[in-house]
Amino acid sequence: MLRRVALPAAVTVTAFSNSRRSLTVRTEDFFSKEGISHARRISWSPHTTEKKQGAFAKLARSNFNDPLPESFNTEPYAEEEIEAYRAHHRPDVYIHKYNVSATHLSLRP
């Protein structure tokens, strides 16, 4: 037979207060060490950050470093030259009433 014993309220409160554990929050910045672009990351989960050079490097989009921002500033052609070339060299590819090139979609004359 089970016997129920009524405990005083003070006993239960002290039992709960003694069993408290201090919770810690991890505040480390997992991604501060990495200069890899958003598109080339495999995942953003923290446990894969240290393994990036090992097995996860095979899954990356490329093994080359991300391009420096200076490399985009050296455009060989001005925008006007490109437009002048397009004005005389119209592509023959057209869809319905539009000329289609690799960069532009324009209405046919």
Secondary structure, DSSP 8 states (H G I E B T S, - for coil): --------HHHHHHHHHHT----------TTTT----TTT-S---GGGSTTTTTGGGGGSS-SS----GGGGS--SS-HHHHHHHHHHS--S-EETTEEE-SS-EEE--
